[in-house]
Amino acid sequence: MRHLAKETGSWRTATLTPGDPLPHDLLVAHRNALASRLAEAPGEVARCAHLRYLPVVRGTVPDDPHRVFYAFPEQDGPKVVAVPSPRRVAQAAIVILGAAVLLRVLFAVL
């Protein structure tokens, strides 16, 4: 998902200096973290921060609990990507581990 978003996502940019308003579409937690870091320090001559961000929405569908959907903007409109849920990944790992242990036991017996 990260690779796809990095390649095709419609990233937003902002150049910020102390006192500049933060982008309106940032999460509150991100706004608070940036505001404290952009505060002017005593004796500081100048500071400039270049911000690059991509709004991403995560969602699940009750009828399909084994997938997680992520949506982010692209040049042509929103892009939706479905990935296996963490529970589904854990289940697959357990099955693969069980098969490996079974094969190991079978080869040890033979």
C-alpha positions as CSV (number, residue, x, y, z in Angstrom):
1,M,0.0,0.0,0.0
2,R,2.8,2.4,0.9
3,H,4.6,1.8,-2.4
4,L,1.5,2.4,-4.4
5,A,0.6,5.5,-2.5
6,K,4.2,6.8,-2.9
7,E,4.2,6.2,-6.6
8,T,0.6,7.3,-7.6
9,G,-0.8,9.3,-4.8
10,S,-1.6,13.0,-5.2
11,W,0.6,14.3,-2.5
12,R,0.0,17.7,-1.0
13,T,2.8,20.1,-0.1
14,A,3.1,23.2,2.1
15,T,5.9,25.5,3.0
16,L,5.6,26.7,6.6
17,T,7.3,29.4,8.6
18,P,6.6,30.4,12.2
19,G,3.2,32.0,12.4
20,D,1.9,30.5,9.1
21,P,-1.5,28.8,9.3
22,L,-1.3,25.0,9.1
23,P,-3.1,23.2,6.3
24,H,-6.8,22.8,7.2
25,D,-6.9,19.1,6.2
26,L,-4.3,17.8,8.7
27,L,-5.4,15.6,11.7
28,V,-5.5,17.4,15.0
29,A,-2.7,15.3,16.4
30,H,-0.5,16.2,13.4
31,R,-1.5,19.9,13.7
32,N,-0.5,19.9,17.4
33,A,2.8,18.3,16.7
34,L,3.7,20.7,13.9
35,A,2.5,23.8,15.9
36,S,4.9,23.0,18.7
37,R,7.8,22.4,16.4
38,L,7.2,25.5,14.4
39,A,7.0,27.8,17.4
40,E,9.7,30.5,17.1
41,A,12.6,30.0,19.5
42,P,14.4,32.9,21.3
43,G,17.1,34.4,19.1
44,E,16.1,32.5,16.0
45,V,16.6,34.3,12.8
46,A,14.5,32.2,10.4
47,R,13.0,28.8,9.9
48,C,11.2,27.1,7.1
49,A,9.6,23.7,7.0
50,H,8.5,21.9,3.9
51,L,5.6,19.6,4.5
52,R,4.5,16.7,2.2
53,Y,1.5,14.7,3.1
54,L,-1.1,12.4,1.7
55,P,-4.6,12.1,3.2
56,V,-5.5,8.4,3.6
57,V,-8.8,6.9,4.8
58,R,-8.9,3.4,6.3
59,G,-12.1,1.4,6.2
60,T,-13.6,-2.0,6.8
61,V,-16.7,-3.6,5.5
62,P,-18.7,-5.8,7.9
63,D,-19.5,-8.3,5.1
64,D,-15.8,-8.7,4.3
65,P,-13.9,-8.8,7.6
66,H,-10.7,-10.2,6.1
67,R,-9.9,-7.1,4.1
68,V,-9.0,-3.6,5.0
69,F,-9.6,-0.8,2.4
70,Y,-7.4,2.3,2.1
71,A,-8.5,5.3,-0.1
72,F,-6.2,8.2,-1.1
73,P,-6.4,10.8,-3.8
74,E,-4.7,10.3,-7.2
75,Q,-4.5,12.6,-10.2
76,D,-7.5,10.9,-11.8
77,G,-9.6,10.7,-8.6
78,P,-9.7,8.6,-5.5
79,K,-7.8,5.2,-5.5
80,V,-9.1,2.4,-3.3
81,V,-6.7,-0.4,-2.3
82,A,-7.8,-3.6,-0.5
83,V,-5.2,-5.5,1.6
84,P,-5.6,-8.5,3.9
85,S,-6.5,-7.7,7.4
86,P,-3.9,-8.3,10.2
87,R,-6.0,-11.2,11.4
88,R,-6.0,-12.8,8.0
89,V,-2.2,-12.3,7.7
90,A,-1.8,-14.0,11.1
91,Q,-4.1,-16.9,10.1
92,A,-2.0,-17.4,6.9
93,A,1.2,-17.4,8.9
94,I,-0.1,-20.0,11.3
95,V,-1.2,-22.2,8.4
96,I,2.3,-21.9,6.7
97,L,4.1,-22.5,10.0
98,G,1.9,-25.6,10.7
99,A,2.6,-27.0,7.3
100,A,6.3,-26.5,7.8
101,V,6.3,-28.2,11.1
102,L,4.2,-31.1,9.7
103,L,6.7,-31.5,6.8
104,R,9.6,-31.4,9.3
105,V,8.0,-34.2,11.4
106,L,7.2,-36.3,8.3
107,F,10.8,-36.1,7.0
108,A,12.1,-36.9,10.5
109,V,10.0,-40.0,10.7
110,L,10.9,-41.2,7.3
